């Protein structure tokens, strides 16, 4: 009997990072395991035969995806063809619902087990996709504790496995004391479109804050994703620099953080740094999302805590002036800062469970 084949579809940086930990656990358990599908550099390094480069598929937004419609149609067809031809023992879908739920629908008739790791944020969209998930997915592995309550009584077999970030972030950084170095961490997102829209107002606000408080700012960059140096050149005398591929250490070395909404807010919260959350997307995407969203907060750190602990600036509020105002409010109000940090320190317990990657690997292995 040949070694089992696993099809993995992880469409963005955080999904690649999370699934790479699970795949490493699986490889220890199944030394001959073969993998094919979609992912980034970490899954590739673990031997995944990739059907597209990670940079090509890390796209977000209705209009942004529509502009590359033909590319995604061809990619979908290729994924379906490979699954039909090679008949993997199991299909693992990682977040990325716009593509992954369509892929599940195309291959469900093959009766191959489908495990979904990192649930689509259906709780934010009013639950309209729950029936679709119930019909397409054999197991749902969730990493946010409130998601099990959401899926209860829906017929979806969901299990909370814990958040991979608790394994991924160095233990010495978790709830670490603020260093008081006068440094701000700037996290403008991982996708080029996000960075393009948010880096400039973030940098302009940081430059003014630096000048007023003799501080300095460090952009947590991802090598090869964006020309950060060209952006920073505009602020050469404003105390802004770039550090590549080590965002957690940049956050740990900082007193304050400006971060794009997303997984990064949880990273900052686990480390325990006061933050301002920002998010700006395309005009069309924003207006469609505003009509569909059923929640009044978007920061994952706020959703996990069940209250708006970190301020959020969305769309037209992502401006130099508004970001600066929020930074100043935190800087000038020590009691508010202490309260924010105390609340953020609850996050590791909220996300805790048996090591998430190991538990996810055990469940996936049961289908092999």
SVG drawing of the C-alpha trace seen along z (x, -y; Angstrom):
<svg xmlns="http://www.w3.org/2000/svg" viewBox="-30 -67 47 69">
<polyline fill="none" stroke="black" stroke-width="0.4" points="0.0,0.0 1.4,-3.4 1.9,-6.2 -1.3,-8.3 -1.8,-11.5 -3.3,-14.6 -4.7,-17.5 -4.3,-20.8 -5.8,-24.2 -4.3,-27.0 -4.7,-30.3 -3.0,-33.0 0.0,-33.6 -1.7,-32.8 -3.3,-29.6 0.1,-28.5 1.7,-29.2 -1.1,-27.4 -1.3,-24.3 2.5,-23.9 2.5,-23.2 -0.2,-20.5 1.6,-19.0 4.8,-18.8 2.9,-16.8 1.4,-14.6 4.8,-13.9 6.1,-12.6 3.1,-10.3 3.1,-9.3 6.7,-9.5 5.6,-8.7 2.8,-11.1 2.6,-13.0 0.9,-16.4 -0.4,-18.4 -2.5,-21.6 -2.2,-25.3 -0.1,-27.0 2.8,-29.2 6.5,-28.9 6.2,-27.0 4.0,-24.2 6.3,-24.1 9.3,-23.6 7.6,-20.6 7.3,-19.0 3.8,-20.1 3.6,-19.9 2.0,-23.3 -0.4,-24.0 0.2,-27.8 2.6,-30.2 1.5,-31.4 1.8,-35.1 -0.6,-34.5 -3.5,-33.3 -3.1,-35.7 -5.9,-38.1 -8.6,-39.6 -11.7,-41.6 -14.7,-41.2 -13.3,-43.5 -9.7,-42.3 -10.8,-38.7 -13.1,-39.7 -10.2,-41.3 -8.4,-37.9 -11.5,-35.9 -10.0,-33.8 -6.9,-33.0 -9.0,-31.6 -11.3,-29.7 -8.3,-28.0 -6.8,-27.3 -10.1,-25.8 -10.3,-23.5 -6.8,-22.3 -7.4,-21.6 -10.5,-19.6 -8.7,-17.7 -5.8,-16.8 -8.2,-15.6 -10.2,-13.5 -7.1,-12.0 -5.1,-11.4 -7.9,-10.6 -6.2,-11.8 -7.2,-10.0 -8.4,-13.3 -8.9,-17.0 -8.0,-19.6 -9.3,-23.1 -7.7,-26.0 -9.8,-29.2 -9.9,-30.9 -13.7,-30.3 -14.4,-32.1 -12.3,-29.5 -12.4,-26.5 -16.2,-26.2 -16.5,-26.2 -13.8,-23.6 -15.6,-21.4 -18.8,-21.7 -17.0,-20.6 -15.4,-17.5 -18.0,-16.4 -19.4,-13.8 -16.1,-11.9 -16.8,-10.9 -13.4,-11.9 -13.4,-13.0 -13.2,-16.8 -11.8,-18.4 -12.0,-22.2 -9.3,-23.7 -9.8,-27.3 -13.5,-28.0 -14.8,-30.6 -16.1,-33.5 -19.7,-32.6 -20.6,-34.0 -19.8,-37.5 -22.0,-37.0 -25.2,-35.9 -24.7,-32.2 -26.1,-31.9 -23.3,-29.5 -23.9,-27.0 -26.2,-24.8 -23.6,-24.7 -20.9,-23.8 -23.0,-21.1 -23.5,-19.4 -19.9,-19.7 -17.6,-19.2 -17.1,-16.1 -15.2,-17.8 -14.8,-21.4 -11.7,-22.3 -12.1,-25.7 -9.4,-27.8 -11.6,-30.5 -13.5,-29.4 -16.8,-31.1 -17.1,-29.2 -18.1,-25.9 -21.1,-27.7 -22.0,-29.1 -21.9,-25.7 -23.8,-24.0 -27.2,-22.6 -26.3,-23.3 -25.5,-19.7 -21.9,-20.7 -19.4,-18.4 -17.1,-21.1 -14.3,-20.8 -12.3,-23.5 -8.6,-22.5 -6.9,-25.6 -5.1,-28.4 -1.9,-27.7 -0.5,-31.1 0.1,-29.8 2.6,-27.3 4.0,-29.7 4.8,-32.7 7.9,-32.2 6.9,-31.6 9.1,-34.4 7.1,-36.9 3.6,-35.8 2.3,-38.4 5.8,-39.9 6.4,-43.2 6.4,-46.4 10.1,-47.3 9.6,-51.1 12.0,-51.7 9.9,-54.4 9.3,-52.1 6.1,-51.7 5.5,-48.5 3.7,-49.0 1.9,-46.0 0.2,-47.0 -1.0,-43.6 0.4,-40.7 -1.2,-41.1 0.1,-43.7 -3.3,-45.4 -3.6,-45.8 -0.1,-47.2 -0.7,-49.6 -3.8,-51.1 -2.7,-51.3 1.1,-51.8 1.2,-55.5 -1.3,-56.8 0.2,-54.6 3.7,-55.9 2.5,-59.5 0.9,-59.1 4.0,-57.4 6.3,-60.1 4.3,-62.8 4.1,-60.7 7.9,-60.1 8.6,-63.8 6.4,-64.7 7.6,-62.0 11.2,-61.3 10.1,-57.8 10.9,-55.6 8.8,-53.1 9.6,-49.8 7.6,-48.3 7.2,-44.5 7.8,-43.7 7.6,-40.4 10.5,-40.0 9.4,-39.8 5.8,-41.0 6.2,-44.8 8.8,-47.5 8.8,-48.8 12.2,-50.6 10.7,-52.9 7.8,-53.7 10.1,-54.4 12.4,-56.6 9.7,-59.3 10.2,-59.4 14.0,-59.1 14.3,-61.6 11.2,-60.5 12.6,-57.6 10.9,-54.8 12.7,-51.6 11.9,-48.1 12.6,-44.8 11.9,-41.7 10.2,-38.4 10.2,-38.7 7.0,-40.5 6.6,-38.9 10.0,-40.2 9.2,-43.6 6.0,-43.7 7.7,-42.4 10.3,-45.1 7.6,-47.8 5.5,-49.8 2.7,-50.5 1.3,-48.9 -0.6,-49.9 -1.9,-46.8 -4.1,-45.8 -7.2,-43.8 -6.7,-40.1 -4.7,-37.4 -2.0,-40.0 -4.4,-41.5 -4.4,-38.2 -0.6,-38.0 -0.3,-41.5 -2.9,-40.6 -1.1,-37.4 2.2,-39.3 0.2,-42.0 0.8,-45.3 -1.7,-48.2 -2.8,-48.6 -4.8,-50.6 -6.5,-48.4 -6.9,-49.7 -8.5,-48.3 -9.1,-49.8 -10.3,-47.8 -11.5,-48.6 -14.6,-50.9 -16.8,-48.1 -15.6,-45.5 -16.3,-47.7 -19.8,-48.7 -20.8,-45.1 -19.3,-43.9 -21.0,-46.7 -24.4,-45.4 -23.6,-41.8 -21.7,-41.9 -23.8,-41.1 -21.2,-42.2 -20.2,-45.6 -16.5,-44.9 -13.9,-43.3 -10.8,-43.0 -10.3,-39.3 -8.8,-40.4 -12.0,-42.2 -14.2,-39.3 -12.3,-36.8 -12.6,-39.1 -16.2,-39.8 -15.7,-43.6 -14.0,-46.4 -10.8,-46.6 -8.6,-47.9 -9.8,-50.9 -10.8,-50.1 -10.4,-52.5 -12.2,-51.3 -12.2,-52.6 -12.5,-56.4 -11.2,-56.6 -7.9,-55.1 -6.2,-58.6 -3.0,-60.0 -4.9,-62.3 -7.2,-59.6 -4.4,-57.1 -2.3,-59.8 -5.3,-60.7 -5.7,-57.1 -2.0,-56.7 -2.0,-59.9 -5.0,-58.7 -3.1,-55.6 0.2,-57.4 -1.4,-60.1 -3.7,-57.8 -1.6,-55.3 -4.7,-54.0 -6.4,-53.2 -3.2,-51.5 -3.0,-49.4 -6.6,-48.4 -6.1,-47.4 -3.1,-45.3 -4.9,-43.5 -7.7,-42.6 -5.3,-41.5 -3.6,-39.2 -6.8,-37.1 -6.4,-36.1 -4.0,-33.1 -6.4,-31.4 -9.3,-32.1 -7.4,-30.4 -6.0,-27.5 -6.7,-23.9 -4.5,-20.8 -1.8,-21.8 -3.9,-22.8 -1.6,-21.5 -1.3,-18.1 -5.0,-17.7 -5.7,-18.8 -3.2,-16.3 -4.8,-13.5 -8.2,-14.2 -6.8,-14.5 -4.8,-11.3 -8.0,-9.4 -9.2,-10.0 -5.9,-8.6"/>
</svg>
